[in-house]
Amino acid sequence: MMPGVVSLPHGWGHDLAGTRLGVAAERPGVNLNALLDENLRDPLSGNAVLSGVAVEMAPL
């Protein structure tokens, strides 16, 4: 990875109540969708934007 790039492995949030995927629920991963604006769309395709999103980081 290049300096200044953040990588977020994608999971599906299978730890949410009501999911019925036993193996996936044991390893839910990060729910990338929970971090992104649900109204953000690619202007050409109309698909949800899932990459190339600007982030801001600060030490805790």
Buried (B, 14 or more C-beta within 10 A) or exposed (E): EEEEEEEEEEBBBBBEEEEEEEEBBEEBBEBBEEEBEEEEEEEEEEEEBEEEEEEEEEEE
